[in-house]
């Protein structure tokens, strides 16, 4: 299958999988395959019970329950994307924007198959400097920052070597969920405070963050508004 056919197949499968497990699927599932990564942008994805919890200002409970469900379905998602779509998935990461009823799923593909080319783009260095500043506030200066556009509205930033010693110890002790929820709130708050619009040239619709604690790596995804 060509990329467009694979993206369409993945969109259909992921939408059904989420609907089967969450009771309500997203209204749209937009898939992009590029190099050694793929992104899946979900829109209008909020179950009725989750809406009630958000009204009660219990968003953390929604995030916790979603994390539990996602950990259950990720093995199935990886296996079926590999079998049905022919995409050799390695790892999958995700995050939500509950206030916008949206979400992102990003995945890495077997690097022996394809390599992501980190193409240059306008203001790349300035964006990396902003990301480094935020990282120093939240934890420490990353050892490395890479970034690239998946499509004209989706910028992925990859930070390597960001965990501080106490975070590494918390992970060893099994406090992964608590650490993720805390870091998610802290870093997304810091990201939204910075003026990335001046560098991206477009307003920001959503910002997502997730971590690969085992590899000491973080993924930040910016979704910009349509021109």
GIBELMO-V970242 format. One line per field, one symbol per residue. phi: phi as a letter, one per 30 degrees, with the letter a starting at -180 (. if undefined). A space follows every 50 residues. Layout:
phi: ???
//
This chain:
phi: .dedddddddedddedddddccibcddbbccbcahcbbbbccbhbadedd ddddddhcddddddddddddddceedddddddddcicddcbbbaabbddc hbabbbbccedddbcdcdddaeieddddddddddddddbadddabbaacd adbbccccccibdceddddddddjcdddddddddddddddddddcdedcd ibdcdabbbbbcddchbbccbcccddd
//
